[in-house]
Amino acid sequence: MSQLIEDTILVLLSQVRDGESISPNDVAKTIDRENWQRELPKIRAVIIGLARQEKLQVLRKGKPIEPEGFKGVYRVRLPVAE
């Protein structure tokens, strides 16, 4: 399942312009349109793993944050040079 989640995240990110982000809800709804809320904890775990590998960035209020211990609404994007 985590490979499906990772692949879905990367496909969705490849479809947005450079620097734009996606919501974990978008990923969940792509995987399971009916019961998407159940997927969110698994998606968060995969996102944290990908962020630790520097394959993506976790954003809060539009700014990159550390992938450990964040709370609330967040989005993800591919890394951008700053």
C-alpha positions in Angstrom: 0.0 0.0 0.0 2.8 2.5 0.8 4.2 2.0 -2.7 0.8 2.9 -4.2 0.6 6.0 -2.0 4.2 7.1 -2.9 3.5 6.6 -6.6 0.2 8.5 -6.4 1.9 11.4 -4.6 4.7 11.6 -7.2 2.2 11.4 -10.1 0.0 14.2 -8.7 3.1 16.3 -8.0 4.3 15.8 -11.6 1.0 17.3 -12.8 1.4 20.6 -11.1 3.6 23.5 -12.1 7.1 23.9 -10.4 6.7 25.2 -6.9 3.0 24.4 -6.6 1.7 22.0 -4.0 -0.9 19.4 -3.4 -3.0 18.5 -0.4 -2.9 15.1 1.2 -6.7 15.0 0.7 -6.0 15.1 -3.0 -3.9 11.9 -2.7 -6.5 10.2 -0.4 -9.3 11.0 -2.8 -7.3 9.6 -5.7 -6.7 6.4 -3.9 -10.1 5.8 -2.4 -12.9 8.3 -3.4 -15.4 6.8 -1.0 -13.4 6.3 2.2 -10.6 8.8 1.6 -10.4 9.9 5.3 -9.2 6.5 6.3 -6.2 6.8 4.1 -4.9 10.1 5.6 -2.8 8.5 8.4 -1.0 6.2 6.0 -0.5 9.1 3.5 1.0 11.3 6.3 3.5 8.5 7.2 4.6 8.1 3.5 4.9 11.9 3.2 7.1 12.1 6.3 9.3 9.3 4.9 9.6 11.1 1.5 10.4 14.4 3.2 13.2 12.8 5.2 14.6 11.5 2.0 14.3 15.0 0.6 12.1 13.9 -2.3 9.4 16.4 -1.3 8.8 19.3 1.1 6.1 19.6 3.7 4.5 23.1 3.7 2.6 24.9 6.4 1.2 28.3 5.5 3.1 28.1 2.3 6.5 27.7 4.0 8.7 24.6 4.2 8.8 22.9 7.6 10.6 20.0 9.2 8.7 16.7 8.6 8.7 15.7 12.3 6.0 16.7 14.7 4.0 19.2 12.6 0.3 19.6 13.3 -2.7 21.0 11.4 -3.3 21.6 7.8 -0.3 21.0 5.5 0.5 20.6 1.8 3.4 19.0 -0.1 5.5 20.0 -3.1 8.6 18.8 -4.9 11.8 20.5 -3.6 12.6 23.9 -5.0 15.9 25.7 -4.9 15.7 28.7 -2.6 
